[in-house]
Amino acid sequence: MGTNQDDLLFSPEKKLIESCRSEITADKYGDNILLPRYKELLDSYEKLLRFTRKVTRISDTQGNALKERERKMKSLLDNSNQGFLTFGVNLLVDEEYSSECAAIFGKQIKKENITLLLSTRYDEQQKYEDAFNAVFKEKDREKLEQLPSRIIINNRYIDVKYKLINWLDKEYAIFVILTDVTDKIKSEAKVKYLIEHDSLTSLYNRSYIDKIIPEMLISHNLPISVILADMNALKLANDVFGHQTGDRLIIKVAEILKNCCRKTDIVARWGGDEFLVILPNAWHSQCLRIVELINRACQQEDQEVVDISEVVPISVSMGTATMESLDLNITELFAVAENRMYKNKLLDNKTVRKNIIKKMETVLEAKGIVPPGHIERLKKLSVKFAGFLGFSEESVETTELLLLSSLHDAGKVAVPEDMLNKEQKDLTSEELEIMRSYPEAGYRMAQSIGEPGVAEAILALCERWDGNGYPHGLKGAQIPYISRIFSVLKSFDLMTGGGAFESDLSKEEALDEIRNQSGLQFDPGLTKLFCDNLSNL
C-alpha cells in the first residue's frame, strides 16, 4: 500500500494522537494526577498504531504479490493451449482454470455437468457417471485410467487426463487436463499420407505396396491378380515438350486406372512410368476385362487433339498374372506380369510409333505449321526422286525420306503458337533463338520413336551448303546426305504450292530460285540432278 493510502486509512487515529499530544503539553492539566498515566497510555497507543501500520503495509505487499502470482499463473495456463478444470462429487464443474476450456467446449462450463460435456451419447454419459461415482466413493485412482484417453468434442480430437486430488482432509475433486490434438493428428495423417502415396498422382506408392503385400496374402483374398502397366512414349513427351507435359500424361493415366478398376483394387505408381494394380478376389478373366476397359479408356482419351502437345498418345502396355493359391511366391507373380508386359510393349511399339507419326501429320496441318497437302506432296516427290537416285521404295534412304516428309517440321510443335504466327522480322532476338531450336526438338522426337537416322537428318535440315546455316554451321558434305536431298525437295514444294512466297511460283521460277542457291543453300550436285530431271519427277 502506498504512503497516501496509508495516511488516508489511519487519518482518524493520527488526528486523535495529535489532539492528545496538544492537551498533554498544555498547562491546563498540569496538576492532574492522571496525566502521567494518560501520557503512558498515549505512547502505547501511538506505538500500537505504528506497528499496525507496518503490519498493514506488509500484508498489502504480500497480497499484491499473491495477486501478481495468480495473474501470472492464469496467464501461463491460458497460454498453455490446454484446458484445466475440476469437478466434485456432484459432478458439476467447480472451476475452469484456463481460457482453453471455453475454446474446447465453445462456452463457459462452470457449474455444467461433466458427463454431458464429455459426451453427447446417453450410454457413454452413463458410463462416465458410474466411473466417477465409483472413484469418489472408493478413492480408486486406477478407475480413472480406464476411461477413454482421447475423445471428440465439437469435431475436435481431445486428449484427456484425470487426477483425483484431495482439497481438504475429507473433500476430494477430480482434476481434468484437456489437450486439443486435432492439428497434430491431421499433421501425422498428412505425413502418413505422403509416406504412402505418390505426390504427383495421389496413387499409392511402392513403399505402401511393400508394406501391405504380406497382409494381402491370405486365402480370403484368393484369387489375386496383378496388372503391370508401362506408359508408352513418355520419354517423347519429356524430351520434346518438357516434364510438365510428361507429368500431365502420367496424371491422366493414373486417373484412367483408378476409374477403370474396382473400389477394392489397389492402384499404385510403381516407378517413373510404371503402374501396378493388385486385384483381390479376381480371376484372370476378370483381370483381362479390366485391361480391356483401360485400353478403351486410353483410346477414348486419345481421340481428340486439342493441344499440339497431345501428339503424344495416351497409351500403356500391360502384363497380367493371377495367383490362385498361396503356393506361388508374390515375386514370381510380379515377374510373370512383367515379362508379359514387356512382350506386349514390343508389339505395341510399332502401333504407337505409327500413331505418333499420324497424329503429328494431323497436328502440323491442323495448326497451320505446314501448308495443306505439303506432307503428301513431299512423300510422292521423295519416292520419285529416290527412284531416280537409284533407291528402291523399300530402301533405307527412301524410308527415311518418307519419314522426313512427315516429321521434318515436327520440332515446331514445341514452339509457342504465338511465335509460329509471327513474321521472322517481327521476332525478338530471344524469340528467334527459340524458333531456331525447333530442329533440336525434332531431333529428340525422332530419337524417342527409335529413328536415329531421321533424327540426324532433321537436325541438319536448316544447315546450308556454304556453312551459314544452323544449329551447328555444318558445311558441304558434313551435312547428312538425306538432309541435302530433302532440303531441295522441301524448298521446291513450298515455292510451287506450299506458301513459301505470297503467290505460288511456276516450276520454271522455282527451278531458277533453286539454281540461284546452288552452292549456297543446296548441294550443287543434287541441285543439278533435280533441275535437269524435273520433268521425270
Secondary structure, 3 states (H helix, E strand, C coil): CCHHHHHHHCHHHHHHHHHHHHHHHCHHHCCCCCHHHHHHHHHHHHHHHHHHHHHHHHHHHHHHHHHHHHHHHHHHHHCCCEEEEEECCCCEEEEECCCHHHHHHCCCCCCCEHHHHHCCCHHHHHHHHHHHHHHHHHCCCHHHHCCCCEEEECCEEEEEEEEEEEEECCEEEEEEEEEECHHHHHHHHHHHHHHHECCCCCCECHHHHHHHHHHHCCHHHCCEEEEEEEECCHHHHHHHHCHHHHHHHHHHHHHHHHHHCCCCCEEEECCCCEEEEEEECCCHHHHHHHHHHHHHHHHHHCCCCCCHHHHCCCCEEEEEEEECCCCCCHHHHHHHHHHHHHHHHHHHHHHHHHHHHHHHHHHHHHCCCCCCCHHHHHHHHHHHHHHHCCCCCCCHHHHHHHHHHHHCCHHHHHCCHHHHCCCHHHCCHHHHHHHCCHHHHHHHHHHHCCCHHHHHHHHCCCCCCCCCCCCCCCCHHHCCHHHHHHHHHHHHHHHHHHCCCCCCCCHHHHHHHHHHCECCCECHHHHHHHHHCHHHC
